Amino acid sequence: MSKFGRSSCLMFALGFAPACSRVIGLGSDYYALTPQGGAAGEGTVSNGGAIVGVGGARSGGADAGEPGRAGSGGASDTVTPKIRCADYPLTPHAEWVASASNHFADEVPSNLIDDMPSRWSTGKPQSGDEWLQIDFGAPVALRSIDLEQQLEQEDDSNDYPRNYSITISDIAQDLMSPALFSGEGMSGAATLTTLSSPHVGRYLVVKQLGMSLSWWSVDELSVSCTDD
């Protein structure tokens, strides 16, 4: 719809206060201004021409004269409940399934979660397109993710992610959603990430985004959740 403006003002006789309104259309959005009878909100026209207000005000429909619905910021708003770790406990370790973009020989993804002195590795230089995933089998609450390395082996200590990101979602191999965290690994140290608050999802995806002649390897992946 093209932009247009329309204003009207009705002055009632016998001392009645004027009732004025102005409706300005911007595309499909309307802004209603009513000096008398309460402040109108900002929103879009619903079925029948009613305007949905902002701030909890109710405004009349610009074209149909129907009452609008309460807008955001009012009593109708809902508050997202705080995530508690106990509400989404970790599933049994035996139910976890690990997968990855690629691996070298017998350094397979399952080594990430086998509680054994084995490792997973990409088997190739870091090029920014590597990822690993843990499927917990059900939504779980996570806050800390620890990528451990075999630090006693000199070659392994340099296989840290140059740049990485963390995603937690209910979508398998979710490589497109915005990251919850991004950072850099460090030589000779495990890559430990602690999120600002717990997040819930069935899948944990760690992406390696950097470039290096070194492989990316992880000895063991562990997770935990703590409340604020």
N, C-alpha and C positions, 0 to 999 in steps of 0.2 A: 504494500500500500504506500502511495506517495505521502510525503510530509504535508500536513495541513494544520491550520489553526482555526479554532472556532470559539468565540466567547459570547456569552449571553448574560444579561443582568435584568432581573425583574424587581421593580420597585413597587411595593405594595402601599396603598394609601392608608390613611387613618393611623399614621404613626408606626406602622409595622416596619421592622428592620429589613433592609434589602437582603435578598438571597442571591448570591452571585456564584457562578461556576465558570470554569474555563477548562477546556479539554484540548490538549495538544497531542497529536499523533506523531509518533516517530517509528516508521515501519509498522510493526504490529503492537508496539508499546504505547500506552496512554498514560498521561500524567494529569490527574484531576486535582484542581485547586478549589476549595470551597471555604471562603472566609467565614461563613456562618454555618452553624450546625455541626462543628467538629472538623478536624483536619482530615483530608482525604489522603490516600496513599498513592504509591507508585506501583504499577503492575501491568498486567496484560488483560485484555478483554476476554471474559469467559463466555460460555454459551448464554445467549440472551442479552449480551452487552454489559453484564455486570463487571465492575472493576475490582480486581483483587488488590487490596491496599498493603502498605508496608507499615510496620510499627503497631499493628493490631487495630488500626482505625478501620471503621466500616464506611465505605463511600458508596453513593448511589451509582447505578449504571448510567453511563454517559448517554447511551442511545435508547435503552429500553426502560430507564427509570427504575430498575430493579436494585434491591440492596446488594452491596458487594459482600464478599466473604472476608473474614478476618485475615490479615496478612502476616508476614513473618515478623517476629519480634513480639507478638501478642501472646495471649493466654493459650492459643492453639498450638504453639510451638512445642516440639518434643525434645527432650534432652537425651543425647546418646549416653547410655549407661557406661560407666567406667569398666574397662576390662579387668577382670580378676583372674590371676593365674589358675586358681583352684577350679574355676568354672570351665576351663579348657585344659585339662591335665595332659601331660605327654602320654602318648600311646606306648604300649610295650615295645621295647627296642627291637624285638624279633619281628615286629610288623612293619618296620621301616623298610623302604626300598630306595636304593640309591641309583642314580643314572647320571650320565655326563655326555658332553658333546663328543668326546673321543677318549681313548685310553691307549696305553702302551702295553703290548703283550699281555702278561698276567697281572699287570697293575690295574685291575678292573675297578669300577665304581663301588662294588660291594666291599672293597677293602676300606672304604671310608668309615664304615660302621660295624666292623667285625671285632673290635676290641683286641686286635692282634697287632704284632709288630710288622705290619705290612703297609703298603701305601698305594694310593691311586696317583697316576700322573697322566698328563696329556700326551706325552711321547713326542712332543714337537715344541719348537720355540713359541713363546707367547706372541700372539698376533691380535689379541683383542676380541676374539670371537669364541672364547672358551667358556663353558659353564658347567656347573654341577647342580644336581637337584636331589632333595630328600623328600620322598612322599611318606608322610606320617600315617596315612590311611584314614585319617579323620582330622577335622580342624583342631589345632592345638595352639596354646598361647606361648609365644617365644619372646625373649628379650635379649638373651646373650647367645652369640654364635662363636664358637671357637674352632679355628682351623689349625690343627696341630701338625707339626712337621718333625721328621727324624733329625733333630738338630745335631745329634752326635755324628752324623754323616755330612762331611763338608759339602758334597755336591747337592744334597737335599736342602741345606740351609740357604741356598741361593735360589731355590725354586718357589719363592714367595710371590704372590700376585702383585704386579707393579701398580695396578689400579683395579679396584673391584667394587661391586655394588651388591646390595642385599635386597631381595624381594620376597615377601610372604603373601601368598594369595591362595585362592581356591581353584586356580587355573593351572593345569599341568604345563610345564615348560613355558612359564609366563616370562617371556623375554621382552615384552613391550610395555608393561605397566611401569609407572614411575618408581624409582628406587626409594626404599625407606632409608637407606644409608649408602654412602659411597666414601671410599677412602683409599689408602695406600698401605701395602704390606711393608714388612721390614726384614732385612736379612738377619738370620740367626734368631728369629723370634716367632712365636706362634701369632697368627692373625686373629685377634680377639675383637669382636664387635659387641658393644652394649648399646641397645636402642634406648631412646629417651623414655619409652613406655612400652608395655607389652603389646604385641600385635598378634592377631589370630589368623590362621590359615592352615590349609592342609599341606601346602607345598612350600618348601624353602628353596629358593634359587639364588646361587651365588655366581655372579658373572665376573670373568677376568677381562678387563678392558684395556690393559696396557700392552706395551711392546717390549720384548726382551729375547735374547738368544737362549735364555734359560727356559726349561720346561716349567710348567706349573704342577706342583705335586702337593698332596695332603696325606698325612699319615692317618689321622683320625678326625672326624667331625663330631663335635658334641654341642648340645644346646641346653638351655635352662631358662627358667622364667622366675622373676621376682617382682613382687608388687612395689608400687611407689611407697 
